[in-house]
Amino acid sequence: MKKIIFLSLCGLVLTACSTMKYNYIAETKQISYPDLNVVTKTFIGDDMVRQGTVASRDVISFPQTTVVGRVVDYNIHAGEYLKVGEDQKYLFFGLNELNSGLTVAKSTFADIPAGIRTNKKNNELCVISIVGGSLCKGDASFSYQKKNVTYKNAFQQILIYNGKVGNKINIGYKEFNNDFARPSFSNNVEYDLSDSKVIRYKGAELEIIKATNQYIEYKLHSNFNVK
């Protein structure tokens, strides 16, 4: 009985050793939101102005949870997984779902997973283990997409609308570095619109068109360092 189980398990693993490739370099670009000199509407708690760097990343997207294997298996949760590398035949993706943080799960006796692999020519999907084995599925449902994600080594600057009391509006300012807020560089500022409809903060200049306690309409004349 033990022998039969052993042969079944081996039959699920490809004979050739598989290794992950980590040679993917994301495209990075500067973002400046919103466009200059157009009327923009933003609600309380939302970003009025944002500037920084984002990465355009290739991802693999699964519409539903995908099970790879039979006697032992891996569960790939529905969602998006970042590309980490490729070679002439395969594309390689990480284990963590981009939005939820869930990772590829394994059954009790499966090897620890190292990453996801797909074939460039067909819909073959494999989960590669840390010991070089792999379990594959030939008819998997997935798609490739582009996703803008915050560049982790980037410096981000944001203005947030916090509402209006009387004729005064409250604007929050935050800086992010390595995806963490820097408390010493977070601030809330009040502006009295009866004094001026134009407000400025750290180089950003905005003309306020209309402000309520639910939303604000404005034109951005210059971002933090873009005019």
C-alpha positions in Angstrom: 0.0 0.0 0.0 2.8 2.4 0.9 4.5 1.6 -2.4 1.3 2.5 -4.4 0.9 5.8 -2.6 4.6 6.6 -3.3 4.2 6.0 -7.0 1.1 8.1 -7.2 2.8 11.0 -5.6 5.8 10.8 -7.9 3.5 10.7 -10.9 2.2 14.2 -10.0 5.7 15.7 -10.0 7.5 16.5 -13.2 10.7 14.5 -13.7 12.8 17.5 -14.5 13.7 19.9 -11.7 12.1 23.3 -11.9 13.6 26.5 -10.6 12.1 29.9 -10.2 13.5 32.9 -12.2 13.7 36.3 -10.6 14.8 38.5 -13.5 11.7 40.7 -14.0 12.2 44.5 -13.8 9.0 46.6 -13.5 8.5 49.8 -15.5 8.4 52.8 -13.2 6.9 56.2 -13.9 6.1 59.4 -12.2 2.4 60.1 -11.5 0.9 63.5 -10.9 -2.8 63.5 -10.1 -5.1 65.2 -11.1 -4.4 66.9 -14.5 -3.5 70.5 -14.3 -6.1 73.3 -14.9 -9.2 71.1 -15.2 -12.1 71.0 -12.7 -11.8 67.9 -10.4 -14.3 66.7 -7.9 -13.2 64.8 -4.7 -15.1 63.6 -1.8 -14.2 63.7 1.9 -11.4 61.3 2.8 -10.2 61.0 -0.8 -7.0 62.2 -2.4 -7.2 65.7 -3.9 -3.6 65.7 -5.1 -1.1 62.9 -5.4 2.4 62.8 -6.7 5.1 60.1 -6.6 6.2 57.0 -8.5 4.3 53.9 -9.4 5.4 50.7 -11.1 3.5 49.2 -14.0 3.7 45.5 -13.2 2.7 42.4 -15.1 0.4 40.1 -13.1 -1.5 36.9 -13.6 -5.1 37.0 -12.7 -7.2 34.1 -11.5 -11.0 34.6 -11.7 -11.6 31.9 -9.1 -9.7 29.7 -6.6 -7.6 27.2 -8.7 -6.6 23.8 -7.3 -3.4 22.3 -8.8 -2.8 18.6 -8.0 -4.7 15.5 -7.0 -3.4 13.4 -4.1 -1.5 16.4 -2.8 -2.4 19.8 -4.0 -2.0 23.6 -4.0 -4.8 26.2 -3.8 -4.2 29.4 -5.7 -6.7 32.0 -4.4 -8.7 34.1 -6.8 -6.9 37.4 -7.5 -3.7 38.8 -8.9 -0.1 37.7 -8.5 3.0 39.7 -9.5 5.3 38.5 -12.2 8.9 37.9 -10.9 10.7 36.5 -13.9 10.7 34.6 -17.2 12.8 32.5 -19.5 12.4 31.4 -23.2 9.6 29.0 -22.3 8.0 30.1 -19.0 6.6 33.0 -17.0 7.1 33.0 -13.2 4.9 34.7 -10.6 5.1 35.1 -6.8 2.9 33.4 -4.2 1.1 36.3 -2.6 -2.2 37.7 -3.9 -1.7 41.4 -4.6 -4.9 42.8 -2.9 -5.6 40.4 0.0 -2.1 39.3 0.9 -3.3 35.6 0.9 -0.6 33.2 -0.2 -0.8 30.0 -2.2 -1.9 27.2 0.2 -0.7 23.7 0.3 -2.2 20.4 1.5 -0.5 18.6 4.4 2.0 16.5 2.5 2.8 18.8 -0.4 6.2 20.5 -0.5 6.5 24.1 0.5 5.7 26.2 -2.7 8.2 28.6 -4.2 6.1 30.2 -6.9 3.8 29.9 -9.8 4.8 29.1 -13.4 3.0 29.2 -16.7 3.8 28.1 -20.2 4.0 30.9 -22.8 2.5 28.6 -25.5 -0.5 27.2 -23.7 -2.6 27.3 -20.5 -0.4 24.9 -18.5 -0.1 26.1 -14.9 2.3 24.8 -12.4 3.2 25.4 -8.8 7.0 25.0 -8.2 8.2 23.8 -4.8 11.3 24.9 -3.0 12.9 21.5 -3.7 12.5 21.8 -7.4 9.4 19.7 -8.0 6.2 20.9 -9.6 2.5 20.1 -9.8 0.8 21.1 -13.0 -2.7 21.7 -14.4 -3.2 21.7 -18.2 -6.6 23.5 -18.5 -6.2 26.3 -16.0 -8.3 29.5 -16.3 -6.2 32.7 -16.0 -5.3 35.9 -17.8 -2.3 38.3 -18.0 -2.8 41.9 -17.1 -0.9 45.1 -16.3 -1.3 46.6 -12.9 -0.1 50.0 -11.4 1.2 49.5 -7.9 3.0 51.8 -5.6 6.7 51.7 -6.1 8.0 50.6 -2.7 11.1 52.8 -2.8 9.3 55.8 -3.9 8.5 59.1 -2.1 4.7 59.9 -2.2 3.0 63.2 -1.4 -0.7 63.5 -1.0 -3.3 66.1 -0.1 -6.6 64.8 1.3 -9.9 66.6 1.7 -11.2 66.5 5.3 -14.3 68.6 5.0 -15.6 72.1 5.7 -16.7 74.1 8.8 -18.2 77.4 8.1 -16.1 79.0 5.4 -13.0 77.1 6.3 -11.8 73.9 4.7 -9.5 71.3 6.2 -6.8 69.7 4.1 -4.6 66.8 5.2 -1.1 66.3 4.0 0.8 63.0 4.1 4.1 61.8 2.9 4.9 58.1 2.3 8.3 56.5 1.9 8.8 52.7 1.4 5.0 52.4 1.7 4.9 53.7 5.3 3.5 57.0 6.4 6.0 59.3 8.0 4.2 60.8 11.0 6.5 63.8 11.4 5.5 64.8 7.8 1.8 64.4 8.3 -0.2 67.6 8.8 -3.7 69.1 8.8 -4.1 72.7 7.6 -7.2 75.0 7.6 -7.8 77.5 4.9 -10.4 80.3 5.1 -12.0 80.7 1.7 -13.2 84.2 2.6 -9.6 85.3 2.4 -8.7 83.6 -0.9 -10.0 80.9 -3.2 -6.4 79.9 -4.0 -4.6 77.6 -1.5 -1.0 76.5 -1.5 1.0 73.8 0.3 4.6 72.7 -0.3 4.5 73.9 -3.9 1.0 72.6 -4.7 -1.4 75.3 -5.7 -5.2 74.8 -6.0 -8.1 77.1 -6.9 -11.2 76.1 -5.0 -14.3 76.2 -7.1 -16.9 74.9 -4.6 -16.6 73.2 -1.2 -19.2 71.5 0.9 -19.0 69.1 3.8 -19.3 66.2 1.4 -17.1 67.1 -1.6 -14.8 69.8 -3.1 -14.4 71.0 -6.6 -11.1 72.6 -7.6 -8.5 73.2 -10.3 -4.9 72.2 -9.7 -2.5 74.8 -11.1 0.7 73.2 -9.9 1.6 69.9 -8.2 4.2 69.6 -5.5 7.1 69.9 -8.0 5.3 70.0 -11.4 4.0 73.2 -12.9 
